[in-house]
């Protein structure tokens, strides 16, 4: 076989192997992002110009998150947060709107104590999405009702739902804060 013939065989094989390696790398990276971000992966893809742009955004979130100093909570802090949550739930009976606002403030305070920046809701969502992507819909729904309730337009059922949604994120943040969270009672 001549050198030209060998090159004609080897070069296409090398190109196919290289393309397969690139495809495998992309699939592995995509699977990693899907697993890490959960439902937030699809939400980000739907809101982006392209899948590649969405994945770039998610990788940027990962890098930002890696630069944060997320820390576990001491046991005493977890106990204090659990007591505060119980108090807010009791407040819901007589003052549901106030309880929802207090739940929002408590979740924000818990995020801050864990090391998450709390400068704005959209940034909070992005920062939380890296480790809490499966709980973000709860936070979005609760925040939406909390916003509506500031104008006294939320129904009691919506407010109750917001409390349930806040509790889902609260429990997850508390559990990730070191040790196992005591489930908050509704």
C-alpha positions as CSV (number, residue, x, y, z in Angstrom):
1,X,0.0,0.0,0.0
2,X,1.3,3.4,-0.9
3,X,1.7,6.3,1.6
4,X,-1.1,8.2,-0.1
5,X,-3.5,5.3,0.3
6,X,-2.6,4.9,4.0
7,X,-3.1,8.6,4.6
8,X,-6.4,8.4,2.7
9,X,-7.5,5.7,5.2
10,X,-5.9,7.1,8.4
11,X,-6.9,10.7,8.1
12,X,-10.7,10.0,7.9
13,X,-10.4,7.6,10.8
14,X,-8.6,10.2,13.0
15,X,-11.2,12.8,12.1
16,X,-14.1,10.4,13.0
17,X,-12.4,9.5,16.3
18,X,-11.8,13.2,17.1
19,X,-15.4,14.1,16.3
20,X,-16.7,11.2,18.4
21,X,-14.5,12.4,21.3
22,X,-15.8,15.9,21.0
23,X,-19.4,14.6,20.8
24,X,-18.9,12.4,23.9
25,X,-17.3,15.4,25.8
26,X,-20.3,17.6,25.0
27,X,-22.8,14.9,26.0
28,X,-21.0,14.3,29.3
29,X,-20.9,18.0,30.0
30,X,-24.6,18.4,29.1
31,X,-25.5,15.4,31.4
32,X,-23.5,17.0,34.2
33,X,-25.4,20.2,33.8
34,X,-28.7,18.4,33.6
35,X,-28.0,16.5,36.8
36,X,-26.6,19.4,38.7
37,X,-29.3,21.9,37.8
38,X,-32.3,19.6,37.5
39,X,-35.4,21.4,36.2
40,X,-33.5,24.7,36.1
41,X,-31.5,23.3,33.2
42,X,-34.5,23.2,30.9
43,X,-35.9,26.5,32.2
44,X,-32.5,28.2,31.3
45,X,-32.4,26.5,27.9
46,X,-36.0,27.7,27.2
47,X,-35.1,31.2,28.2
48,X,-31.9,31.4,26.2
49,X,-31.2,32.0,22.5
50,X,-29.6,28.6,22.1
51,X,-28.7,25.5,24.1
52,X,-25.0,26.5,24.0
53,X,-25.8,30.0,25.4
54,X,-27.8,28.4,28.2
55,X,-25.1,25.9,29.0
56,X,-22.6,28.8,29.0
57,X,-24.8,30.7,31.5
58,X,-25.0,27.6,33.7
59,X,-21.3,27.1,33.7
60,X,-20.9,30.8,34.7
61,X,-23.3,30.2,37.6
62,X,-21.1,27.2,38.6
63,X,-18.0,29.4,38.5
64,X,-19.6,32.2,40.6
65,X,-21.0,29.6,43.0
66,X,-17.5,28.1,43.4
67,X,-16.1,31.5,44.4
68,X,-18.7,31.9,47.2
69,X,-18.0,30.8,50.7
70,X,-21.0,28.7,51.3
71,X,-20.8,27.3,54.8
72,X,-22.7,25.0,57.1
73,X,-24.6,26.4,60.0
74,X,-23.6,25.7,63.6
75,X,-26.1,23.5,65.4
76,X,-27.3,26.5,67.6
77,X,-28.1,28.5,64.4
78,X,-30.0,25.6,62.9
79,X,-32.0,25.3,66.1
80,X,-32.7,29.1,66.2
81,X,-33.9,29.0,62.6
82,X,-36.2,26.1,63.3
83,X,-37.7,27.9,66.3
84,X,-38.2,31.0,64.1
85,X,-39.9,29.0,61.4
86,X,-42.2,27.5,64.0
87,X,-43.1,30.9,65.3
88,X,-43.8,32.2,61.7
89,X,-46.1,29.2,61.1
90,X,-48.0,30.0,64.3
91,X,-48.3,33.6,63.1
92,X,-49.9,32.5,59.9
93,X,-53.1,31.6,61.7
94,X,-53.9,35.2,62.7
95,X,-51.8,37.2,60.2
96,X,-51.1,35.2,57.0
97,X,-49.7,38.1,55.0
98,X,-47.3,39.0,57.7
99,X,-46.3,35.4,58.1
100,X,-45.5,35.1,54.4
101,X,-43.4,38.3,54.5
102,X,-41.6,37.0,57.6
103,X,-41.0,33.6,55.9
104,X,-39.4,35.5,53.0
105,X,-37.2,37.4,55.3
106,X,-36.2,34.3,57.2
107,X,-35.3,32.4,54.1
108,X,-33.2,35.4,52.9
109,X,-31.5,35.6,56.3
110,X,-30.8,31.8,56.2
111,X,-29.3,32.2,52.7
112,X,-27.1,35.1,53.9
113,X,-25.9,33.1,57.0
114,X,-25.0,30.2,54.7
115,X,-22.9,32.6,52.6
116,X,-25.2,33.2,49.6
117,X,-25.3,36.8,48.4
118,X,-28.8,38.3,48.8
119,X,-28.5,41.4,46.7
120,X,-31.5,40.7,44.5
121,X,-34.0,38.0,43.8
122,X,-32.8,37.2,40.3
123,X,-29.2,36.8,41.5
124,X,-30.4,34.8,44.4
125,X,-32.1,32.4,42.0
126,X,-29.0,32.0,39.9
127,X,-26.8,31.4,42.9
128,X,-29.2,28.9,44.5
129,X,-29.7,27.1,41.2
130,X,-26.3,25.5,41.3
131,X,-27.1,23.4,44.4
132,X,-30.8,23.8,44.8
133,X,-32.1,23.7,41.3
134,X,-34.8,21.2,42.2
135,X,-36.2,23.6,44.8
136,X,-36.2,26.8,42.9
137,X,-39.7,26.5,41.5
138,X,-40.9,26.5,45.2
139,X,-38.9,29.7,45.8
140,X,-40.2,31.4,42.6
141,X,-43.8,30.5,43.4
142,X,-43.5,31.7,47.0
143,X,-41.8,34.9,46.0
144,X,-44.5,35.6,43.4
145,X,-47.3,35.3,46.1
146,X,-45.2,37.4,48.5
147,X,-45.0,40.1,45.9
148,X,-48.8,40.0,45.2
149,X,-49.5,40.0,49.0
150,X,-47.7,43.3,49.4
151,X,-50.6,44.8,47.5
152,X,-53.1,42.8,49.6
153,X,-54.3,40.8,46.5
154,X,-53.3,37.3,47.6
155,X,-55.9,34.9,48.8
156,X,-55.5,32.9,52.0
157,X,-55.0,29.8,49.9
158,X,-52.2,31.4,47.9
159,X,-50.6,32.6,51.1
160,X,-50.8,29.0,52.5
161,X,-49.2,27.7,49.3
162,X,-46.4,30.3,49.6
163,X,-45.7,29.1,53.1
164,X,-45.4,25.5,51.8
165,X,-43.1,26.7,49.1
166,X,-40.9,28.7,51.4
167,X,-40.7,25.7,53.7
168,X,-39.4,23.5,51.0
169,X,-36.4,25.8,50.3
170,X,-36.0,26.5,54.0
171,X,-35.8,22.8,54.9
172,X,-33.3,22.2,52.1
173,X,-31.1,25.2,53.0
174,X,-31.2,24.2,56.7
175,X,-30.3,20.5,55.9
176,X,-27.4,21.6,53.7
177,X,-26.3,23.9,56.6
178,X,-24.7,21.0,58.4
179,X,-26.3,17.9,59.8
180,X,-29.9,17.0,59.2
181,X,-32.6,19.5,59.4
182,X,-35.5,19.1,61.7
183,X,-38.5,19.1,59.4
184,X,-40.6,22.2,59.9
185,X,-44.2,21.5,60.7
186,X,-47.0,23.2,58.8
